[in-house]
Amino acid sequence: MTIFDVMKNAILAGYGVQEKMKEFIDDLVKKGELSESQGAKMAKEWMDRADKTTEDMTKGISETISKSLDRINFATREDMEKIQKAIEGLSARVKNLEAAQAAPSSADVRMPGDSCEE
């Protein structure tokens, strides 16, 4: 099971718990054990806590993944962009050098009657 499977299952479980909590509060309201305003307040408090917990969990997982990737020393998107720019620059330089070598210079051109000695 990958970390993504764990995250997916945790999120799905969270949604299931949310539904059960709503049903539980609705049942309490129907039985008269809670007023509608108390039920709404309880639901809001629970939702706020659940949102905070989800944010904290997401932040923790993101930090753990980032630290793990740093330890593994994978190239980042920024690293890859720098490498791509360097390759493009080097390719342009190679192309210019090849073009310069292919073009005859005035020193290479000999006129009839010119001697090889200078």
BALUMKOL-602900 format. One record per residue (C-alpha): x, y, z; residue in three letters. Coordinates in steps of 0.2 Angstrom, whole numbers, plus 5000, padded with zeros to 4 digits. Layout:
N
XYZALA ...
END
This chain:
118
500050005000MET 500750174995THR 500650335004ILE 499450394991PHE 498350244995ASP 498450285014VAL 497950465010MET 496550414999LYS 495850295012ASN 496050425026ALA 495050555016ILE 493750435011LEU 493550385029ALA 493450565034GLY 491950585022TYR 491150435030GLY 491350495047VAL 490650665042GLN 489150585036GLU 488950475051LYS 489150625062MET 487750725053LYS 486650575054GLU 487050555073PHE 486650745076ILE 485050735066ASP 484450585076ASP 484850675092LEU 483750825085VAL 482350715080LYS 482350625097LYS 482250795105GLY 483850775114GLU 484650925105LEU 483751075098SER 484051125080GLU 485151265085SER 486151155097GLN 486351025083GLY 486851155070ALA 488151225083LYS 488751055086MET 488951015068ALA 489851175064LYS 491051145079GLU 491350965073TRP 491651025055MET 492851165060ASP 493851035070ARG 493850915056ALA 494451045044ASP 495851095055LYS 496350915057THR 496250885039THR 497351045036GLU 498650985049ASP 498650815042MET 498950875024THR 500250995030LYS 501150855039GLY 501050735025ILE 501750865013SER 503150905024GLU 503650725026THR 503550695008ILE 504650855005SER 505950795018LYS 505950625010SER 506250694993LEU 507650804999ASP 508550655007ARG 508350554991ILE 509050704982ASN 507850704967PHE 507950844955ALA 506550974957THR 505651054943ARG 506751204946GLU 508251094944ASP 507651024928MET 507251194921GLU 509051254925LYS 509751104917ILE 508551124901GLN 509151304900LYS 511051254901ALA 510751124888ILE 509951254876GLU 511351374879GLY 512651234876LEU 511751174860SER 511751354854ALA 513651374857ARG 513951204848VAL 512951254833LYS 513851424832ASN 515551334833LEU 515051214820GLU 514451354809ALA 516151444811ALA 517151294807GLN 516151254791ALA 516251434785ALA 517951464776PRO 518951604783SER 519951734772SER 521551654778ALA 520951484771ASP 520551554754VAL 522051564742ARG 522151654727MET 523051584711PRO 524851624712GLY 524951644731ASP 526251534738SER 526051424753CYS 527551514761GLU 527251684769GLU 
END
